[in-house]
Each structure stands twice: as C-alpha cells, then as structure tokens.
Amino acid sequence: MTSWYETRIDRMIREAQERGDFDDLPGAGKPLRHTGNGYDPEWWIKQLAERESLGAALPPALHLRRQIEDLPATLAKMSTEEHVRQHVTELNAQIARVRRGPMEGPRVLLRTVDVEEAVRAWKAARPARGSRR
C-alpha cells in the first residue's frame, strides 16, 4: 500500500481548485505569447513594462528617442499641417531641454527633427484628397 503525503502547499492548491479559484482566469486556454525569437532571459521585465505601461519611466533622452522613432505614426493621426508643425516644434524644444540639462541614463545622441521635412513626409503619407478607393 502506497501512502501519500500532502504538503501544506499541495493542500492549499487542491482546496483552491475545489473552490473554483482557478476557473475562468484571464488567458485560460490560450497559448502563451511567444515572439519566435528564441529564449529571451529578460522576457519577464519586458512583459512587466508593457503591462504596467512603464515606458514613461524611461530616462528623458530614451523617452524622446522613442518619440522620434514613433513620430511618423504620431503625425499620421494629426489632421492639420498646423498641428504637425506645433508637435514637431514642441518635440524639438524638449530635445533642447534634455541636451542642456544633466544626463540621466545612458548617453543618447538626440538630433532635432527638421520641421519642414516632417511636414513633407506627413503630406506624402496622406491619401490624396478626393481620391476614392
């Protein structure tokens, strides 16, 4: 006859299962997210940052770099050239402030954005008025 010893943790899990505490959990029955890039030892911190919206916790220079990278998508949502110019001008002012202040975090080379070039790119990315597809 085999004796079975149930640890305190095993008992707690079994009781929780019997109460239904694990029923209908978010993501139940769905596969785990996988990027397909192999094992990433920092997967948990990246998921935490995404889940908790920790992007704003970046050092100012890195936050601005991300804004510059996302600029085409940000500008695409704007409806007028005036808004585009205002946004790029404000972004350039933030870049100038970070350049003048003490460096927080890693050294990041930040170049201002050419307002006229940003406006040209914004106009080129917009569908032509009056065209129907």
C-alpha positions in Angstrom: 0.0 0.0 0.0 1.4 3.4 -1.0 1.0 6.2 1.4 0.6 9.7 0.0 1.8 12.7 1.9 0.1 16.0 1.0 2.2 19.1 1.8 0.6 22.3 3.1 1.1 23.9 -0.3 -0.4 20.9 -2.1 -3.4 21.0 0.2 -3.9 24.8 -0.4 -3.8 24.3 -4.1 -6.2 21.3 -4.0 -8.6 23.3 -1.9 -8.4 26.3 -4.2 -9.1 24.1 -7.2 -12.1 22.5 -5.4 -13.5 26.1 -4.6 -13.0 27.0 -8.3 -10.4 29.7 -7.6 -8.6 28.8 -10.8 -11.6 28.7 -13.0 -12.1 31.4 -15.7 -8.7 33.0 -15.2 -7.7 35.6 -17.9 -5.9 33.8 -20.7 -7.2 30.4 -19.8 -7.0 28.0 -22.7 -4.9 30.4 -24.8 -1.3 29.8 -25.8 1.5 31.7 -24.1 2.7 34.6 -26.1 5.9 33.8 -27.9 7.8 36.1 -30.3 9.6 33.3 -32.1 13.0 34.8 -31.5 14.2 32.1 -29.1 14.6 32.4 -25.4 14.9 35.9 -24.0 16.2 36.0 -20.4 14.6 39.4 -19.9 11.1 38.4 -21.1 9.5 38.9 -17.7 10.8 42.5 -17.3 9.7 43.4 -20.9 6.2 42.0 -20.3 6.0 43.9 -16.9 7.0 47.1 -18.6 4.4 46.5 -21.3 1.6 45.5 -18.9 2.3 48.3 -16.4 3.0 51.0 -19.1 6.4 51.7 -17.7 7.6 53.4 -20.9 7.2 56.8 -19.2 9.7 55.6 -16.6 12.5 55.8 -19.1 15.2 58.4 -18.8 14.2 61.5 -20.7 16.7 61.0 -23.5 15.5 57.5 -24.2 11.8 58.6 -23.9 12.5 61.3 -26.5 14.3 58.8 -28.8 11.2 56.6 -28.7 9.0 59.6 -29.5 11.2 60.3 -32.5 11.0 56.7 -33.7 7.2 56.8 -33.3 7.0 60.3 -35.0 5.6 59.1 -38.4 2.8 57.2 -36.7 2.1 60.1 -34.3 2.0 62.6 -37.1 -0.2 60.4 -39.3 -3.0 60.8 -36.7 -2.9 64.6 -37.0 -5.4 66.3 -39.2 -3.8 69.7 -40.0 -0.3 70.9 -41.0 -0.5 73.4 -38.1 -0.8 70.5 -35.6 2.1 68.7 -37.2 4.3 71.8 -37.1 3.3 72.5 -33.5 4.0 68.9 -32.4 7.5 68.8 -34.0 8.3 72.3 -32.6 7.4 71.1 -29.1 9.4 67.9 -29.6 12.4 69.9 -30.6 12.0 72.1 -27.5 12.0 69.0 -25.3 15.2 67.7 -27.1 16.9 71.1 -26.5 16.0 71.0 -22.7 17.4 67.4 -22.4 20.6 68.4 -24.2 21.1 71.4 -21.8 20.3 69.5 -18.6 22.3 66.9 -16.7 22.4 63.5 -18.5 20.2 60.8 -16.9 20.7 57.3 -18.1 22.9 56.2 -21.0 24.3 58.7 -23.4 22.0 59.1 -26.3 22.6 61.3 -29.3 19.4 63.3 -30.0 19.1 65.4 -33.1 16.3 67.8 -33.6 13.7 67.0 -36.2 13.5 69.1 -39.3 10.0 70.6 -39.2 9.8 71.1 -43.0 10.9 67.6 -43.7 8.4 66.2 -41.2 5.6 68.2 -42.8 6.7 66.9 -46.3 6.7 63.3 -45.0 3.3 63.9 -43.4 1.8 65.3 -46.6 3.3 62.4 -48.7 1.8 59.8 -46.3 -1.7 61.2 -46.5 -4.1 59.9 -49.1 -4.8 62.4 -51.9 -8.0 64.4 -51.3 -10.9 63.4 -53.5 -9.5 60.1 -54.4 -11.8 57.1 -53.9 -10.6 53.6 -53.5 
